[in-house]
Amino acid sequence: MYSFAFTFLFAFTYIWVGANQFLKSDSKGLGWFCFFVSLTALTVALNSTFKISMDVSIWSIFNWYAWSVLWFLFFVMLSLSKNIQRQVGLFTIFCAVTTGWIPGLLILQNIYEIY
């Protein structure tokens, strides 16, 4: 149940992004949602940091901190209307490569195991 709840954070974010594009609406509401998601991700990161066990890896902790910062940047950009699109774009690419692409390659090549 735990992992399904956190997967929902990502899924709902992407659904909302798609709905905004389809409906051509502003993204202020999405920004506020991202703010609360960033707080949730931060609590998961902090909890994982202080309760490191065999089933919580350093990589996972890094991911939660990175995603928390990324969602917070989306909040600042979308809801507070700050002109930081370039910085957010670069950090999004950084997160995509370090938390998705590289680990995915390592898993596919049996260099790293999730469980």
Number of C-alpha atoms within 10 A of each C-alpha: 6 6 7 8 10 14 11 11 17 14 12 13 17 13 11 16 15 12 13 15 12 9 9 9 11 12 20 17 15 19 23 19 20 25 22 16 21 25 15 16 24 21 15 17 21 14 12 19 18 9 10 12 10 7 10 13 15 12 11 17 19 16 18 22 18 23 22 24 21 22 25 24 25 28 25 20 19 21 19 13 14 12 11 13 14 9 12 19 14 11 17 19 12 15 17 14 13 16 18 12 13 12 17 14 12 12 13 11 10 10 9 12 10 9 7
